[in-house]
Amino acid sequence: MSQNGTSPAMRVMNEAIDLAIDGRSPYPDGSEFIDAEKPWAGEAIARAADEGRPVVLVSADGTSRTLIAANGR
């Protein structure tokens, strides 16, 4: 967690929601926002990939990478 108890992924997701309201979200619909440094990140990425959902992987410094699975299960 960081300032105000908000994780980096939560901050990026909130920004994405604001942008989506204006029709300007840079992220694919249905993206799952995951904190890269969390111990469960790998499991969450695998689950999202199995479901065919894009992942926005967010580092502690706020940088993000969008991952799109080639094939879901």
PDB file of N, CA, C and O in Angstrom:
ATOM      1  N   MET A   1       0.835  -1.181   0.000  1.00  0.00           N
ATOM      2  CA  MET A   1       0.000   0.000   0.000  1.00  0.00           C
ATOM      3  C   MET A   1       0.878   1.243   0.000  1.00  0.00           C
ATOM      4  O   MET A   1       2.028   1.221   0.439  1.00  0.00           O
ATOM      5  N   SER A   2       0.316   2.295  -0.492  1.00  0.00           N
ATOM      6  CA  SER A   2       1.059   3.536  -0.527  1.00  0.00           C
ATOM      7  C   SER A   2       0.216   4.627   0.108  1.00  0.00           C
ATOM      8  O   SER A   2      -0.600   4.359   0.990  1.00  0.00           O
ATOM      9  N   GLN A   3       0.407   5.812  -0.326  1.00  0.00           N
ATOM     10  CA  GLN A   3      -0.307   6.930   0.271  1.00  0.00           C
ATOM     11  C   GLN A   3      -1.812   6.701   0.287  1.00  0.00           C
ATOM     12  O   GLN A   3      -2.394   6.169  -0.658  1.00  0.00           O
ATOM     13  N   ASN A   4      -2.426   7.124   1.397  1.00  0.00           N
ATOM     14  CA  ASN A   4      -3.871   6.995   1.586  1.00  0.00           C
ATOM     15  C   ASN A   4      -4.344   5.549   1.532  1.00  0.00           C
ATOM     16  O   ASN A   4      -5.528   5.302   1.302  1.00  0.00           O
ATOM     17  N   GLY A   5      -3.431   4.570   1.743  1.00  0.00           N
ATOM     18  CA  GLY A   5      -3.836   3.175   1.751  1.00  0.00           C
ATOM     19  C   GLY A   5      -4.220   2.630   0.390  1.00  0.00           C
ATOM     20  O   GLY A   5      -4.864   1.584   0.302  1.00  0.00           O
ATOM     21  N   THR A   6      -3.837   3.320  -0.673  1.00  0.00           N
ATOM     22  CA  THR A   6      -4.197   2.894  -2.018  1.00  0.00           C
ATOM     23  C   THR A   6      -2.994   2.239  -2.682  1.00  0.00           C
ATOM     24  O   THR A   6      -1.896   2.796  -2.682  1.00  0.00           O
ATOM     25  N   SER A   7      -3.205   1.051  -3.250  1.00  0.00           N
ATOM     26  CA  SER A   7      -2.109   0.365  -3.932  1.00  0.00           C
ATOM     27  C   SER A   7      -1.842   1.022  -5.284  1.00  0.00           C
ATOM     28  O   SER A   7      -2.701   1.731  -5.811  1.00  0.00           O
ATOM     29  N   PRO A   8      -0.656   0.790  -5.847  1.00  0.00           N
ATOM     30  CA  PRO A   8      -0.371   1.340  -7.174  1.00  0.00           C
ATOM     31  C   PRO A   8      -1.395   0.882  -8.217  1.00  0.00           C
ATOM     32  O   PRO A   8      -1.829   1.678  -9.050  1.00  0.00           O
ATOM     33  N   ALA A   9      -1.782  -0.395  -8.175  1.00  0.00           N
ATOM     34  CA  ALA A   9      -2.759  -0.890  -9.154  1.00  0.00           C
ATOM     35  C   ALA A   9      -4.105  -0.199  -8.984  1.00  0.00           C
ATOM     36  O   ALA A   9      -4.777   0.104  -9.969  1.00  0.00           O
ATOM     37  N   MET A  10      -4.501   0.053  -7.740  1.00  0.00           N
ATOM     38  CA  MET A  10      -5.776   0.730  -7.489  1.00  0.00           C
ATOM     39  C   MET A  10      -5.749   2.157  -8.026  1.00  0.00           C
ATOM     40  O   MET A  10      -6.736   2.625  -8.594  1.00  0.00           O
ATOM     41  N   ARG A  11      -4.625   2.851  -7.850  1.00  0.00           N
ATOM     42  CA  ARG A  11      -4.520   4.223  -8.378  1.00  0.00           C
ATOM     43  C   ARG A  11      -4.638   4.219  -9.897  1.00  0.00           C
ATOM     44  O   ARG A  11      -5.368   5.036 -10.459  1.00  0.00           O
ATOM     45  N   VAL A  12      -3.925   3.306 -10.576  1.00  0.00           N
ATOM     46  CA  VAL A  12      -3.976   3.240 -12.040  1.00  0.00           C
ATOM     47  C   VAL A  12      -5.384   2.854 -12.497  1.00  0.00           C
ATOM     48  O   VAL A  12      -5.886   3.399 -13.480  1.00  0.00           O
ATOM     49  N   MET A  13      -6.023   1.919 -11.791  1.00  0.00           N
ATOM     50  CA  MET A  13      -7.384   1.519 -12.153  1.00  0.00           C
ATOM     51  C   MET A  13      -8.355   2.695 -12.000  1.00  0.00           C
ATOM     52  O   MET A  13      -9.213   2.903 -12.858  1.00  0.00           O
ATOM     53  N   ASN A  14      -8.225   3.458 -10.924  1.00  0.00           N
ATOM     54  CA  ASN A  14      -9.099   4.612 -10.735  1.00  0.00           C
ATOM     55  C   ASN A  14      -8.903   5.642 -11.845  1.00  0.00           C
ATOM     56  O   ASN A  14      -9.868   6.233 -12.330  1.00  0.00           O
ATOM     57  N   GLU A  15      -7.649   5.852 -12.244  1.00  0.00           N
ATOM     58  CA  GLU A  15      -7.383   6.759 -13.370  1.00  0.00           C
ATOM     59  C   GLU A  15      -8.003   6.212 -14.650  1.00  0.00           C
ATOM     60  O   GLU A  15      -8.555   6.972 -15.446  1.00  0.00           O
ATOM     61  N   ALA A  16      -7.915   4.894 -14.855  1.00  0.00           N
ATOM     62  CA  ALA A  16      -8.503   4.276 -16.046  1.00  0.00           C
ATOM     63  C   ALA A  16     -10.011   4.442 -16.070  1.00  0.00           C
ATOM     64  O   ALA A  16     -10.595   4.669 -17.129  1.00  0.00           O
ATOM     65  N   ILE A  17     -10.643   4.331 -14.914  1.00  0.00           N
ATOM     66  CA  ILE A  17     -12.100   4.521 -14.841  1.00  0.00           C
ATOM     67  C   ILE A  17     -12.456   5.943 -15.234  1.00  0.00           C
ATOM     68  O   ILE A  17     -13.381   6.167 -16.014  1.00  0.00           O
ATOM     69  N   ASP A  18     -11.716   6.905 -14.689  1.00  0.00           N
ATOM     70  CA  ASP A  18     -11.975   8.308 -15.048  1.00  0.00           C
ATOM     71  C   ASP A  18     -11.810   8.533 -16.545  1.00  0.00           C
ATOM     72  O   ASP A  18     -12.623   9.221 -17.162  1.00  0.00           O
ATOM     73  N   LEU A  19     -10.767   7.961 -17.131  1.00  0.00           N
ATOM     74  CA  LEU A  19     -10.542   8.109 -18.569  1.00  0.00           C
ATOM     75  C   LEU A  19     -11.627   7.398 -19.371  1.00  0.00           C
ATOM     76  O   LEU A  19     -12.059   7.900 -20.409  1.00  0.00           O
ATOM     77  N   ALA A  20     -12.066   6.240 -18.900  1.00  0.00           N
ATOM     78  CA  ALA A  20     -13.104   5.482 -19.616  1.00  0.00           C
ATOM     79  C   ALA A  20     -14.418   6.251 -19.636  1.00  0.00           C
ATOM     80  O   ALA A  20     -15.152   6.206 -20.624  1.00  0.00           O
ATOM     81  N   ILE A  21     -14.714   6.951 -18.558  1.00  0.00           N
ATOM     82  CA  ILE A  21     -15.936   7.767 -18.518  1.00  0.00           C
ATOM     83  C   ILE A  21     -15.916   8.797 -19.632  1.00  0.00           C
ATOM     84  O   ILE A  21     -16.951   9.119 -20.215  1.00  0.00           O
ATOM     85  N   ASP A  22     -14.719   9.312 -19.924  1.00  0.00           N
ATOM     86  CA  ASP A  22     -14.561  10.282 -21.008  1.00  0.00           C
ATOM     87  C   ASP A  22     -14.325   9.613 -22.359  1.00  0.00           C
ATOM     88  O   ASP A  22     -14.126  10.298 -23.363  1.00  0.00           O
ATOM     89  N   GLY A  23     -14.348   8.255 -22.392  1.00  0.00           N
ATOM     90  CA  GLY A  23     -14.129   7.526 -23.638  1.00  0.00           C
ATOM     91  C   GLY A  23     -12.678   7.509 -24.068  1.00  0.00           C
ATOM     92  O   GLY A  23     -12.391   7.374 -25.258  1.00  0.00           O
ATOM     93  N   ARG A  24     -11.737   7.647 -23.105  1.00  0.00           N
ATOM     94  CA  ARG A  24     -10.323   7.748 -23.460  1.00  0.00           C
ATOM     95  C   ARG A  24      -9.437   6.727 -22.750  1.00  0.00           C
ATOM     96  O   ARG A  24      -8.236   6.966 -22.621  1.00  0.00           O
ATOM     97  N   SER A  25      -9.971   5.611 -22.288  1.00  0.00           N
ATOM     98  CA  SER A  25      -9.154   4.651 -21.552  1.00  0.00           C
ATOM     99  C   SER A  25      -8.106   4.014 -22.467  1.00  0.00           C
ATOM    100  O   SER A  25      -8.425   3.578 -23.573  1.00  0.00           O
ATOM    101  N   PRO A  26      -6.858   3.964 -22.002  1.00  0.00           N
ATOM    102  CA  PRO A  26      -5.807   3.328 -22.802  1.00  0.00           C
ATOM    103  C   PRO A  26      -5.753   1.811 -22.607  1.00  0.00           C
ATOM    104  O   PRO A  26      -4.919   1.138 -23.213  1.00  0.00           O
ATOM    105  N   TYR A  27      -6.635   1.273 -21.767  1.00  0.00           N
ATOM    106  CA  TYR A  27      -6.584  -0.149 -21.429  1.00  0.00           C
ATOM    107  C   TYR A  27      -7.742  -0.904 -22.076  1.00  0.00           C
ATOM    108  O   TYR A  27      -8.825  -0.345 -22.253  1.00  0.00           O
ATOM    109  N   PRO A  28      -7.519  -2.167 -22.428  1.00  0.00           N
ATOM    110  CA  PRO A  28      -8.595  -2.977 -23.017  1.00  0.00           C
ATOM    111  C   PRO A  28      -9.742  -3.184 -22.019  1.00  0.00           C
ATOM    112  O   PRO A  28      -9.520  -3.238 -20.810  1.00  0.00           O
ATOM    113  N   ASP A  29     -10.953  -3.298 -22.534  1.00  0.00           N
ATOM    114  CA  ASP A  29     -12.103  -3.587 -21.680  1.00  0.00           C
ATOM    115  C   ASP A  29     -11.871  -4.881 -20.919  1.00  0.00           C
ATOM    116  O   ASP A  29     -11.304  -5.832 -21.455  1.00  0.00           O
ATOM    117  N   GLY A  30     -12.308  -4.912 -19.683  1.00  0.00           N
ATOM    118  CA  GLY A  30     -12.208  -6.116 -18.872  1.00  0.00           C
ATOM    119  C   GLY A  30     -10.838  -6.359 -18.265  1.00  0.00           C
ATOM    120  O   GLY A  30     -10.582  -7.440 -17.737  1.00  0.00           O
ATOM    121  N   SER A  31      -9.958  -5.375 -18.331  1.00  0.00           N
ATOM    122  CA  SER A  31      -8.603  -5.554 -17.790  1.00  0.00           C
ATOM    123  C   SER A  31      -8.635  -5.769 -16.290  1.00  0.00           C
ATOM    124  O   SER A  31      -9.461  -5.202 -15.576  1.00  0.00           O
ATOM    125  N   GLU A  32      -7.711  -6.606 -15.832  1.00  0.00           N
ATOM    126  CA  GLU A  32      -7.507  -6.806 -14.400  1.00  0.00           C
ATOM    127  C   GLU A  32      -6.229  -6.081 -14.024  1.00  0.00           C
ATOM    128  O   GLU A  32      -5.183  -6.291 -14.639  1.00  0.00           O
ATOM    129  N   PHE A  33      -6.315  -5.223 -13.008  1.00  0.00           N
ATOM    130  CA  PHE A  33      -5.175  -4.430 -12.560  1.00  0.00           C
ATOM    131  C   PHE A  33      -4.521  -5.148 -11.386  1.00  0.00           C
ATOM    132  O   PHE A  33      -5.164  -5.418 -10.371  1.00  0.00           O
ATOM    133  N   ILE A  34      -3.212  -5.460 -11.539  1.00  0.00           N
ATOM    134  CA  ILE A  34      -2.511  -6.278 -10.556  1.00  0.00           C
ATOM    135  C   ILE A  34      -1.225  -5.570 -10.126  1.00  0.00           C
ATOM    136  O   ILE A  34      -0.462  -5.076 -10.956  1.00  0.00           O
ATOM    137  N   ASP A  35      -1.000  -5.532  -8.795  1.00  0.00           N
ATOM    138  CA  ASP A  35       0.250  -4.998  -8.259  1.00  0.00           C
ATOM    139  C   ASP A  35       1.367  -6.002  -8.523  1.00  0.00           C
ATOM    140  O   ASP A  35       1.306  -7.142  -8.064  1.00  0.00           O
ATOM    141  N   ALA A  36       2.372  -5.581  -9.253  1.00  0.00           N
ATOM    142  CA  ALA A  36       3.453  -6.477  -9.672  1.00  0.00           C
ATOM    143  C   ALA A  36       4.240  -7.071  -8.508  1.00  0.00           C
ATOM    144  O   ALA A  36       4.716  -8.201  -8.608  1.00  0.00           O
ATOM    145  N   GLU A  37       4.385  -6.342  -7.417  1.00  0.00           N
ATOM    146  CA  GLU A  37       5.228  -6.801  -6.311  1.00  0.00           C
ATOM    147  C   GLU A  37       4.507  -7.708  -5.317  1.00  0.00           C
ATOM    148  O   GLU A  37       5.142  -8.220  -4.396  1.00  0.00           O
ATOM    149  N   LYS A  38       3.225  -7.919  -5.472  1.00  0.00           N
ATOM    150  CA  LYS A  38       2.484  -8.761  -4.530  1.00  0.00           C
ATOM    151  C   LYS A  38       2.857 -10.227  -4.730  1.00  0.00           C
ATOM    152  O   LYS A  38       3.085 -10.653  -5.862  1.00  0.00           O
ATOM    153  N   PRO A  39       2.922 -10.997  -3.659  1.00  0.00           N
ATOM    154  CA  PRO A  39       3.311 -12.408  -3.777  1.00  0.00           C
ATOM    155  C   PRO A  39       2.331 -13.238  -4.603  1.00  0.00           C
ATOM    156  O   PRO A  39       2.704 -14.286  -5.131  1.00  0.00           O
ATOM    157  N   TRP A  40       1.109 -12.793  -4.718  1.00  0.00           N
ATOM    158  CA  TRP A  40       0.093 -13.529  -5.469  1.00  0.00           C
ATOM    159  C   TRP A  40      -0.047 -13.051  -6.915  1.00  0.00           C
ATOM    160  O   TRP A  40      -0.950 -13.495  -7.625  1.00  0.00           O
ATOM    161  N   ALA A  41       0.833 -12.154  -7.359  1.00  0.00           N
ATOM    162  CA  ALA A  41       0.709 -11.567  -8.699  1.00  0.00           C
ATOM    163  C   ALA A  41       0.742 -12.629  -9.798  1.00  0.00           C
ATOM    164  O   ALA A  41      -0.067 -12.584 -10.725  1.00  0.00           O
ATOM    165  N   GLY A  42       1.673 -13.589  -9.701  1.00  0.00           N
ATOM    166  CA  GLY A  42       1.777 -14.630 -10.729  1.00  0.00           C
ATOM    167  C   GLY A  42       0.507 -15.443 -10.839  1.00  0.00           C
ATOM    168  O   GLY A  42       0.055 -15.759 -11.939  1.00  0.00           O
ATOM    169  N   GLU A  43      -0.068 -15.780  -9.700  1.00  0.00           N
ATOM    170  CA  GLU A  43      -1.316 -16.545  -9.681  1.00  0.00           C
ATOM    171  C   GLU A  43      -2.467 -15.731 -10.297  1.00  0.00           C
ATOM    172  O   GLU A  43      -3.284 -16.271 -11.043  1.00  0.00           O
ATOM    173  N   ALA A  44      -2.523 -14.448  -9.984  1.00  0.00           N
ATOM    174  CA  ALA A  44      -3.577 -13.590 -10.528  1.00  0.00           C
ATOM    175  C   ALA A  44      -3.423 -13.416 -12.042  1.00  0.00           C
ATOM    176  O   ALA A  44      -4.414 -13.395 -12.772  1.00  0.00           O
ATOM    177  N   ILE A  45      -2.180 -13.291 -12.508  1.00  0.00           N
ATOM    178  CA  ILE A  45      -1.931 -13.169 -13.948  1.00  0.00           C
ATOM    179  C   ILE A  45      -2.374 -14.446 -14.660  1.00  0.00           C
ATOM    180  O   ILE A  45      -3.040 -14.386 -15.693  1.00  0.00           O
ATOM    181  N   ALA A  46      -2.004 -15.595 -14.109  1.00  0.00           N
ATOM    182  CA  ALA A  46      -2.384 -16.875 -14.718  1.00  0.00           C
ATOM    183  C   ALA A  46      -3.901 -17.030 -14.774  1.00  0.00           C
ATOM    184  O   ALA A  46      -4.443 -17.478 -15.784  1.00  0.00           O
ATOM    185  N   ARG A  47      -4.582 -16.663 -13.698  1.00  0.00           N
ATOM    186  CA  ARG A  47      -6.039 -16.781 -13.664  1.00  0.00           C
ATOM    187  C   ARG A  47      -6.685 -15.885 -14.730  1.00  0.00           C
ATOM    188  O   ARG A  47      -7.587 -16.314 -15.449  1.00  0.00           O
ATOM    189  N   ALA A  48      -6.214 -14.646 -14.820  1.00  0.00           N
ATOM    190  CA  ALA A  48      -6.757 -13.732 -15.826  1.00  0.00           C
ATOM    191  C   ALA A  48      -6.483 -14.253 -17.235  1.00  0.00           C
ATOM    192  O   ALA A  48      -7.354 -14.183 -18.102  1.00  0.00           O
ATOM    193  N   ALA A  49      -5.287 -14.772 -17.466  1.00  0.00           N
ATOM    194  CA  ALA A  49      -4.943 -15.315 -18.791  1.00  0.00           C
ATOM    195  C   ALA A  49      -5.829 -16.504 -19.125  1.00  0.00           C
ATOM    196  O   ALA A  49      -6.298 -16.634 -20.256  1.00  0.00           O
ATOM    197  N   ASP A  50      -6.062 -17.376 -18.140  1.00  0.00           N
ATOM    198  CA  ASP A  50      -6.939 -18.528 -18.367  1.00  0.00           C
ATOM    199  C   ASP A  50      -8.352 -18.097 -18.737  1.00  0.00           C
ATOM    200  O   ASP A  50      -9.051 -18.791 -19.475  1.00  0.00           O
ATOM    201  N   GLU A  51      -8.763 -16.943 -18.214  1.00  0.00           N
ATOM    202  CA  GLU A  51     -10.098 -16.408 -18.501  1.00  0.00           C
ATOM    203  C   GLU A  51     -10.111 -15.546 -19.761  1.00  0.00           C
ATOM    204  O   GLU A  51     -11.158 -15.038 -20.161  1.00  0.00           O
ATOM    205  N   GLY A  52      -8.936 -15.383 -20.387  1.00  0.00           N
ATOM    206  CA  GLY A  52      -8.849 -14.577 -21.599  1.00  0.00           C
ATOM    207  C   GLY A  52      -8.943 -13.082 -21.338  1.00  0.00           C
ATOM    208  O   GLY A  52      -9.282 -12.313 -22.238  1.00  0.00           O
ATOM    209  N   ARG A  53      -8.646 -12.666 -20.114  1.00  0.00           N
ATOM    210  CA  ARG A  53      -8.733 -11.256 -19.750  1.00  0.00           C
ATOM    211  C   ARG A  53      -7.369 -10.591 -19.815  1.00  0.00           C
ATOM    212  O   ARG A  53      -6.368 -11.196 -19.433  1.00  0.00           O
ATOM    213  N   PRO A  54      -7.315  -9.350 -20.294  1.00  0.00           N
ATOM    214  CA  PRO A  54      -6.056  -8.611 -20.296  1.00  0.00           C
ATOM    215  C   PRO A  54      -5.649  -8.264 -18.865  1.00  0.00           C
ATOM    216  O   PRO A  54      -6.495  -8.153 -17.978  1.00  0.00           O
ATOM    217  N   VAL A  55      -4.349  -8.095 -18.654  1.00  0.00           N
ATOM    218  CA  VAL A  55      -3.807  -7.739 -17.351  1.00  0.00           C
ATOM    219  C   VAL A  55      -3.040  -6.434 -17.487  1.00  0.00           C
ATOM    220  O   VAL A  55      -2.256  -6.253 -18.418  1.00  0.00           O
ATOM    221  N   VAL A  56      -3.274  -5.533 -16.554  1.00  0.00           N
ATOM    222  CA  VAL A  56      -2.441  -4.343 -16.435  1.00  0.00           C
ATOM    223  C   VAL A  56      -1.597  -4.572 -15.183  1.00  0.00           C
ATOM    224  O   VAL A  56      -2.097  -4.531 -14.058  1.00  0.00           O
ATOM    225  N   LEU A  57      -0.318  -4.812 -15.405  1.00  0.00           N
ATOM    226  CA  LEU A  57       0.619  -5.103 -14.328  1.00  0.00           C
ATOM    227  C   LEU A  57       1.245  -3.778 -13.897  1.00  0.00           C
ATOM    228  O   LEU A  57       1.895  -3.104 -14.696  1.00  0.00           O
ATOM    229  N   VAL A  58       1.047  -3.412 -12.634  1.00  0.00           N
ATOM    230  CA  VAL A  58       1.463  -2.095 -12.154  1.00  0.00           C
ATOM    231  C   VAL A  58       2.578  -2.244 -11.115  1.00  0.00           C
ATOM    232  O   VAL A  58       2.426  -2.951 -10.119  1.00  0.00           O
ATOM    233  N   SER A  59       3.695  -1.566 -11.366  1.00  0.00           N
ATOM    234  CA  SER A  59       4.831  -1.576 -10.443  1.00  0.00           C
ATOM    235  C   SER A  59       4.614  -0.547  -9.339  1.00  0.00           C
ATOM    236  O   SER A  59       3.749   0.323  -9.445  1.00  0.00           O
ATOM    237  N   ALA A  60       5.410  -0.657  -8.280  1.00  0.00           N
ATOM    238  CA  ALA A  60       5.284   0.245  -7.138  1.00  0.00           C
ATOM    239  C   ALA A  60       5.470   1.708  -7.530  1.00  0.00           C
ATOM    240  O   ALA A  60       4.892   2.595  -6.902  1.00  0.00           O
ATOM    241  N   ASP A  61       6.271   1.965  -8.562  1.00  0.00           N
ATOM    242  CA  ASP A  61       6.493   3.350  -8.992  1.00  0.00           C
ATOM    243  C   ASP A  61       5.378   3.876  -9.895  1.00  0.00           C
ATOM    244  O   ASP A  61       5.435   5.016 -10.356  1.00  0.00           O
ATOM    245  N   GLY A  62       4.355   3.037 -10.149  1.00  0.00           N
ATOM    246  CA  GLY A  62       3.205   3.466 -10.947  1.00  0.00           C
ATOM    247  C   GLY A  62       3.308   3.155 -12.428  1.00  0.00           C
ATOM    248  O   GLY A  62       2.345   3.359 -13.168  1.00  0.00           O
ATOM    249  N   THR A  63       4.463   2.665 -12.878  1.00  0.00           N
ATOM    250  CA  THR A  63       4.551   2.291 -14.284  1.00  0.00           C
ATOM    251  C   THR A  63       3.723   1.028 -14.512  1.00  0.00           C
ATOM    252  O   THR A  63       3.555   0.205 -13.612  1.00  0.00           O
ATOM    253  N   SER A  64       3.218   0.896 -15.722  1.00  0.00           N
ATOM    254  CA  SER A  64       2.360  -0.261 -16.004  1.00  0.00           C
ATOM    255  C   SER A  64       2.676  -0.859 -17.359  1.00  0.00           C
ATOM    256  O   SER A  64       3.195  -0.196 -18.257  1.00  0.00           O
ATOM    257  N   ARG A  65       2.346  -2.134 -17.476  1.00  0.00           N
ATOM    258  CA  ARG A  65       2.474  -2.878 -18.724  1.00  0.00           C
ATOM    259  C   ARG A  65       1.176  -3.631 -18.916  1.00  0.00           C
ATOM    260  O   ARG A  65       0.649  -4.215 -17.970  1.00  0.00           O
ATOM    261  N   THR A  66       0.658  -3.625 -20.127  1.00  0.00           N
ATOM    262  CA  THR A  66      -0.552  -4.372 -20.429  1.00  0.00           C
ATOM    263  C   THR A  66      -0.155  -5.700 -21.056  1.00  0.00           C
ATOM    264  O   THR A  66       0.593  -5.745 -22.033  1.00  0.00           O
ATOM    265  N   LEU A  67      -0.671  -6.781 -20.475  1.00  0.00           N
ATOM    266  CA  LEU A  67      -0.393  -8.127 -20.949  1.00  0.00           C
ATOM    267  C   LEU A  67      -1.667  -8.708 -21.522  1.00  0.00           C
ATOM    268  O   LEU A  67      -2.725  -8.642 -20.896  1.00  0.00           O
ATOM    269  N   ILE A  68      -1.565  -9.278 -22.716  1.00  0.00           N
ATOM    270  CA  ILE A  68      -2.725  -9.911 -23.354  1.00  0.00           C
ATOM    271  C   ILE A  68      -2.342 -11.334 -23.695  1.00  0.00           C
ATOM    272  O   ILE A  68      -1.403 -11.573 -24.453  1.00  0.00           O
ATOM    273  N   ALA A  69      -3.078 -12.278 -23.130  1.00  0.00           N
ATOM    274  CA  ALA A  69      -2.779 -13.687 -23.344  1.00  0.00           C
ATOM    275  C   ALA A  69      -3.059 -14.074 -24.785  1.00  0.00           C
ATOM    276  O   ALA A  69      -4.062 -13.664 -25.369  1.00  0.00           O
ATOM    277  N   ALA A  70      -2.160 -14.867 -25.349  1.00  0.00           N
ATOM    278  CA  ALA A  70      -2.343 -15.345 -26.719  1.00  0.00           C
ATOM    279  C   ALA A  70      -3.502 -16.323 -26.799  1.00  0.00           C
ATOM    280  O   ALA A  70      -4.290 -16.284 -27.743  1.00  0.00           O
ATOM    281  N   ASN A  71      -3.605 -17.197 -25.811  1.00  0.00           N
ATOM    282  CA  ASN A  71      -4.684 -18.181 -25.768  1.00  0.00           C
ATOM    283  C   ASN A  71      -5.121 -18.406 -24.336  1.00  0.00           C
ATOM    284  O   ASN A  71      -4.307 -18.734 -23.472  1.00  0.00           O
ATOM    285  N   GLY A  72      -6.417 -18.229 -24.085  1.00  0.00           N
ATOM    286  CA  GLY A  72      -6.947 -18.587 -22.778  1.00  0.00           C
ATOM    287  C   GLY A  72      -7.197 -20.078 -22.771  1.00  0.00           C
ATOM    288  O   GLY A  72      -7.122 -20.736 -23.809  1.00  0.00           O
ATOM    289  N   ARG A  73      -7.490 -20.604 -21.614  1.00  0.00           N
ATOM    290  CA  ARG A  73      -7.759 -22.027 -21.514  1.00  0.00           C
ATOM    291  C   ARG A  73      -9.072 -22.404 -22.123  1.00  0.00           C
ATOM    292  O   ARG A  73      -9.441 -23.578 -22.116  1.00  0.00           O
TER     293      ARG A  73
END
